[in-house]
């Protein structure tokens, strides 16, 4: 049991803020916060926002300082993390921090991708899905980090989204090729990102394709969500295809679910199987029934 705090990197109200979390329970977190005199209004669902001036004091009181990414991993592992799709705050800052870690100095490309993921017709395939995939990659590669090409493929895999299976992935791959070539990424890396983006069309990496398995597993991680989360996912997917009638959508969705159930394995990475496989089969079979 421990309380963790990340560096004060998050700008707001003329200062910078840290996040304070527990790896065990909200009760433990609230007790620590109360003892430290942190006001209840600073609580935001799964963490407290604390100003920079209090960082050293909170560390002295027992909070363990960790990097921001490690703090997120601790929170996810604890089961206390509120999924991004349930948050009302803008995801621009957390996504920007992740982008800067892999493509520093390419702000224009980040903003272009952010605009694409924020398009109003997206409900499931939105910034929340992007962040969820990146967080899933965190879990699967802990304590290391996913390869840069895998992370870039996550950023591009649904960058073009019109609800046309296969075509969306092809156009997203072309976009990745154009933008990353212009950004000066090595040709071999660009080709690998393109390959990985195309792989998300059917989620069938070849045996031994570890990077393809990582991205496929992270992209499908929502299938292993708790029943409430899975229900929200289904509702969002239906909104994404609002232009399709109920009967046609039901038929098309049933075909997709059958294809997913036929994937053997559905998840490839050992950790992904532990985290999501049993729940995913339960959710998919329940939906099909």
ZIPE-V506468 format. One record per run of one state. SS is the DSSP state (hx for helix, st for strand, lp for the rest). FROM is the first residue (numbers start at 0). TO is the last residue. Records with the same first field share a line. If there is no record, write none. Layout:
# ZIPE-V506468
SS=FROM-TO ; FROM-TO
This chain:
# ZIPE-V506468
lp=0-1 ; 6-8 ; 12-13 ; 22-24 ; 35-38 ; 43-46 ; 60-62 ; 66-66 ; 78-82 ; 86-90 ; 102-105 ; 117-125 ; 141-146 ; 156-165 ; 182-185 ; 199-208 ; 219-219 ; 224-225 ; 240-244 ; 262-268 ; 288-288
st=2-5 ; 9-11 ; 14-21 ; 42-42 ; 47-50 ; 63-65
hx=25-34 ; 39-41 ; 51-59 ; 67-77 ; 83-85 ; 91-101 ; 106-116 ; 126-140 ; 147-155 ; 166-181 ; 186-198 ; 209-218 ; 220-223 ; 226-239 ; 245-261 ; 269-287
